Amino acid sequence: MPVYLVRSTLPGANAGDLRAAVDRATYAAGQMDRQGFRIRYLQSAYVPTDGWFGSLYAADDARDVRLANERAAVPFDDVVEAVRYLRVEAGSEPCPYCTG
């Protein structure tokens, strides 16, 4: 399943704002998954020095990722296909939603 990066600019966001955005995005993606969309929220990162916020999703289509963020009322600049690299420790389970 492809991975998509949602790029956002959220200058001045605090930890509570970010936690709420992630909670809403996770909920929206889960709701969509239950409705038959193939989408999973994976993770987010925030760079406070410039307000950059990025979230990764596994989904069939970028349109589904846009829709999840719209439903979650999380502002975003764009959605692009990405490649997710994870270092997997010996003996651990690989990510079931990661390509590669």
DRENGU-66878 format. One record per residue: residue in three letters; chain; x, y, z of N, C-alpha, C, O, CB in turn. Coordinates in steps of 0.001 Angstrom, whole numbers, plus 500000, padded with zeros to 6 digits. Atoms other than C-alpha are relative to their C-alpha. Last residue first. Glycine has a CB too. Layout:
<nodes>
  res  chain      nX      nY      nZ     caX     caY     caZ      cX      cY      cZ      oX      oY      oZ     cbX     cbY     cbZ
  ALA      A       X       Y       Z       X       Y       Z       X       Y       Z       X       Y       Z       X       Y       Z
...
</nodes>
This chain:
<nodes>
  res  chain      nX      nY      nZ     caX     caY     caZ      cX      cY      cZ      oX      oY      oZ     cbX     cbY     cbZ
  GLY      A  498569  500280  500091  509258  497526  500626  500284  498695  500491  501441  498276  500496  500808  500970  500725
  THR      A  499632  500664  501241  505951  499034  501507  501483  499680  500037  502239  500263  500813  499654  500876  498771
  CYS      A  498888  499366  500709  504925  499768  505047  500314  499217  498736  500241  497989  498717  501253  500094  500904
  TYR      A  500519  499031  500965  501493  498941  506435  501084  500661  499170  500809  501582  498401  499216  501054  500713
  PRO      A  500896  500628  500969  502368  495704  508271  499491  500953  498926  498959  500504  497911  498836  499402  500713
  CYS      A  501227  499220  500078  505436  497275  509943  499076  499389  498939  499495  499217  497794  500313  501489  499672
  PRO      A  500015  498864  500921  508036  494564  510436  498643  500688  500000  497634  500090  500374  500356  499546  498583
  GLU      A  500932  500144  501111  507942  492423  513601  500075  501197  499076  500104  502327  499564  498577  499821  500512
  SER      A  501251  499248  499883  510975  492462  515814  499157  499803  498752  499647  499390  497700  500279  501503  500228
  GLY      A  500993  500651  499164  513613  489734  516077  498692  500748  500155  497752  500227  500755  500565  499772  501319
  ALA      A  500042  501453  500140  516474  491826  514781  498983  499424  500963  498975  499763  502146  501389  499380  500247
  GLU      A  499061  500742  499160  515588  495502  515008  499839  498501  499767  498747  498022  499461  499786  500341  501492
  VAL      A  500643  501084  499270  513747  497096  512122  501070  499228  500759  502025  498722  500169  499207  499063  499040
  ARG      A  498964  500941  499604  515064  500453  510976  499330  498958  500874  498824  499274  501951  501188  500711  500750
  LEU      A  499951  500306  498574  512155  502106  509291  501148  499034  500243  501355  498086  499486  498647  499402  500501
  TYR      A  498913  500895  499627  512142  503824  505934  499988  499820  501509  500002  500793  502263  501371  500547  499517
  ARG      A  499752  500068  498557  508936  505321  504611  501086  498972  500252  500985  497822  499824  498699  499641  500788
  VAL      A  499415  501298  499689  508787  506341  500975  500352  500027  501480  501030  500942  501948  501267  499689  499101
  ALA      A  498721  500023  499294  506473  509208  500128  500501  498560  500116  499777  497607  499827  499865  500645  501404
  GLU      A  499582  501373  499762  503530  510103  497895  501408  500014  500585  502246  500822  500183  499947  499160  498688
  VAL      A  499101  500563  501006  502564  513720  498349  500307  498547  500343  500325  498159  501511  501311  500826  499903
  VAL      A  499851  501428  499723  499740  515533  500127  500838  499428  498870  500508  499597  497696  498599  499264  500121
  ASP      A  500104  500960  501096  499681  519325  500241  500184  498585  500511  500554  498355  501663  501032  500305  498913
  ASP      A  499542  499319  501208  499429  522445  502396  499913  499086  498782  499454  499502  497719  501433  500495  500182
  PHE      A  498815  500553  500649  497394  521020  505242  500304  500777  498734  499424  501380  498119  499809  498507  499682
  PRO      A  499571  499256  501187  494856  522167  507817  501260  499385  499404  502128  498901  500130  500246  501478  500347
  VAL      A  498570  499757  499852  493540  519440  510139  500459  500734  498741  500422  500160  497652  500807  498653  500218
  ALA      A  499773  498554  499875  489741  519627  510276  501455  500306  500346  501741  501182  501162  499073  500597  501070
  ALA      A  499400  499768  498687  489574  515856  510845  500220  501484  500282  500640  501853  501378  501319  499259  500104
  ARG      A  500962  500439  498989  487165  515417  507935  500493  500288  501407  499701  500577  502304  499715  498516  499849
  GLU      A  501124  499073  500056  489483  517506  505752  498961  499644  501052  498450  500523  501747  499366  499995  498604
  ASN      A  499569  498758  499349  492473  515474  506920  498917  501063  499958  498790  501848  500897  501266  500531  499342
  ALA      A  499846  500262  498564  490724  512187  506109  500398  501276  500736  499877  501559  501815  501051  498894  500243
  LEU      A  501327  500064  499406  489596  513560  502727  500083  499762  501513  499335  500374  502275  499176  498894  499331
  ARG      A  500524  498627  499940  493136  514546  501779  498645  500012  500719  498397  500855  501581  499860  500601  498566
  VAL      A  499238  499341  498944  494346  511048  502703  499540  501448  500145  499392  501945  501261  501517  499939  499702
  ASP      A  500519  500498  498727  491582  509473  500615  500708  500675  501179  500084  500968  502199  500165  498471  500084
  ARG      A  501308  499365  499759  492499  511685  497657  499405  499562  501330  498776  500359  502026  499026  499669  498864
  ALA      A  499782  498710  499337  496131  510543  497979  498677  500707  500284  498568  501433  501272  500898  500899  499138
  ASP      A  500036  498832  500870  495037  507005  497084  500200  501277  500811  499741  501372  501949  498672  500057  499231
  ASP      A  500030  500339  501419  495289  503437  498346  500179  501219  499116  500672  501102  497994  498703  499313  499658
  ALA      A  501324  499904  500632  496366  504505  501793  500097  499602  498541  501178  499595  497951  499424  501432  500129
  ALA      A  500024  501041  501013  499206  504280  504319  498587  500027  499425  497608  499955  500168  500386  498569  500593
  TYR      A  501139  500899  500108  499439  507590  506113  500327  498907  498997  501058  499138  498034  498720  500765  499584
  LEU      A  499933  501091  500970  502313  509758  507266  498765  499122  500109  498289  498814  501201  501271  499162  500210
  SER      A  500641  501241  499574  501919  513105  508977  500088  498987  498881  499943  499322  497705  498528  500240  500405
  GLY      A  500190  501030  501014  504092  516183  508700  499376  498759  500596  499712  498352  501708  501320  499650  499338
  PHE      A  500659  501169  499420  504082  519430  510637  499770  499008  498888  499199  499358  497855  498656  500376  500707
  TRP      A  500287  501079  500957  506392  522373  509847  499440  498800  500739  499977  498393  501769  501274  499599  499207
  GLY      A  501422  500325  500040  506053  525275  512295  499631  498899  499020  498451  498703  498726  499233  501215  499666
  ASP      A  500639  499387  501175  509504  526689  511511  498521  499647  499855  497885  500037  498876  500730  499580  498752
  THR      A  499270  498802  500432  511447  526193  514752  499380  500658  498779  499519  501867  498597  501437  499650  499703
  PRO      A  500479  498753  499411  508753  523874  516142  500721  501248  499500  500144  502336  499531  500129  499926  501477
  VAL      A  498761  499238  499882  509456  521015  513718  499620  501382  500531  499186  502237  499760  500770  500096  498614
  TYR      A  500156  498553  499993  506592  518556  514180  501371  500638  500192  502174  500189  501010  499011  500453  501114
  ALA      A  498832  499304  499446  506454  514858  513355  499746  501494  499869  499076  501947  498941  501336  499580  499264
  SER      A  499815  498579  500303  503536  512515  512699  501293  500505  500614  501859  499887  501516  498809  500829  500513
  GLN      A  499257  499212  499017  502813  508789  512538  500105  501440  499540  499805  501767  498392  501402  499410  500230
  LEU      A  498773  500651  499534  500980  505966  510754  500721  500786  501085  500944  500264  502177  500933  499784  498842
  TYR      A  499084  498970  499503  497325  506859  510062  501223  499271  500550  501082  498276  501261  499318  500918  501108
  ARG      A  499512  500112  498623  495790  503979  508140  500880  501207  500305  501778  501541  499533  500790  498664  500216
  ILE      A  499173  498899  499524  493692  504017  504973  500365  499765  501458  499541  499316  502255  499272  501353  499830
  ARG      A  498777  500625  499478  491928  501397  502861  500956  501127  500368  501694  501629  499520  500655  499007  498947
  PHE      A  498785  499418  500564  488475  502961  502559  501183  499214  500568  501136  498756  501709  500116  501544  500330
  GLY      A  499555  500706  501197  485621  500587  503405  501183  500621  499281  501690  500037  498323  498885  499901  499061
  GLN      A  500964  499755  501084  483588  502619  505907  500452  499363  498686  499770  499497  497670  499799  501507  499801
  ARG      A  501206  500784  499695  485556  501101  508820  498926  500171  498920  498051  499319  498771  499433  500412  501367
  ASP      A  499639  501408  500177  488728  502453  507208  498787  499108  500260  498542  498150  499527  501165  499613  500942
  MET      A  500012  500274  501439  487083  505878  506924  500333  498538  499720  499732  497922  498840  500995  500916  499271
  GLN      A  501401  499967  500426  486327  505897  510651  499890  499667  498506  499026  498892  498096  499376  501392  500292
  GLY      A  500622  501225  499508  489879  504857  511433  498545  499882  499590  498067  498804  499236  500106  499933  501497
  ALA      A  499485  501103  500819  491267  507609  509205  499377  498675  500433  499030  497847  499591  501541  499921  500097
  ALA      A  500580  499889  501348  489000  510189  510871  500467  498856  499111  499660  498274  498386  500375  501349  499360
  TYR      A  501410  500365  499939  489935  509007  514384  499380  500016  498603  498670  499082  498228  499237  500954  500936
  THR      A  500058  501446  499742  493662  509094  513687  498552  499521  499994  498237  498482  499414  500673  499655  501355
  ALA      A  499578  500674  501228  493367  512548  512136  499925  498480  500142  499490  497777  499230  501426  500420  499629
  ARG      A  501070  499845  501002  491331  513863  515078  500353  499257  498714  499498  498602  498117  499752  501497  499695
  ASP      A  501168  500770  499563  493777  512447  517630  498879  500071  498978  498251  499057  498671  499502  500507  501352
  VAL      A  499692  501419  500219  496762  513772  515658  498817  499134  500417  498482  498179  499716  501269  499586  500783
  ALA      A  499991  500227  501450  495228  517256  515494  500263  498533  499685  499603  497951  498824  501062  500885  499320
  ALA      A  501391  499976  500461  494388  517170  519227  499917  499731  498499  499033  499001  498052  499347  501354  500330
  ARG      A  500632  501227  499508  497936  516107  520123  498557  499920  499513  498098  498856  499097  500051  499939  501546
  LEU      A  499499  501114  500811  499318  518867  517937  499364  498690  500409  498981  497889  499557  501512  499896  500114
  ASP      A  500525  499847  501364  497163  521577  519487  500393  498789  499141  499578  498235  498404  500529  501317  499354
  GLY      A  501424  500329  499969  497965  520314  522993  499353  500089  498631  498529  499247  498275  499281  500911  500956
  ALA      A  500142  501452  499878  501712  520305  522296  498533  499570  500008  498185  498547  499419  500689  499511  501269
  ASN      A  499439  500539  498766  501613  523891  521067  499715  498503  500069  499038  497946  499205  499418  500729  501243
  ALA      A  500784  501082  499400  501186  525269  517581  500680  499526  501281  501907  499495  501378  499829  498819  499003
  GLY      A  500535  499669  498685  502892  528604  516973  499165  498916  500644  498596  499130  501715  499193  501214  499899
  PRO      A  499150  499185  499133  503350  528043  513271  499308  500311  501319  498116  500614  501359  500388  501298  499296
  LEU      A  500792  499665  498820  501296  525180  511853  500842  500835  500959  501160  500383  502059  499483  498718  500702
  THR      A  499283  498954  499294  502524  524612  508303  499104  500459  501138  498025  501005  500911  500387  501189  499048
  SER      A  500771  498894  499439  501326  521315  506920  500950  501027  500595  502079  500708  500968  499002  499494  501070
  ARG      A  499143  498894  499570  502693  518539  504730  499125  501173  500420  498237  501609  499688  500983  500423  498867
  VAL      A  500812  498784  499958  500703  515307  504538  500898  501089  500559  501371  500993  501692  498684  499815  500874
  LEU      A  499611  498997  499023  503056  512513  503536  499080  501205  499854  498941  501775  498771  501491  500408  499824
  TYR      A  500133  498591  500358  501621  509518  501720  500406  500880  501166  500146  500562  502327  498564  500319  499566
  VAL      A  499917  499136  498827  502529  505820  501847  499970  501443  499520  500608  501786  498525  501292  499708  500840
  PRO      A  499177  498783  500038  501457  503417  499117  499942  500778  501321  498980  500681  502082  499546  500903  498850
  MET      A  500855  498833  500000  500000  500000  500000  500905  501236  500000  501855  501297  500781  499025  499995  501231
</nodes>
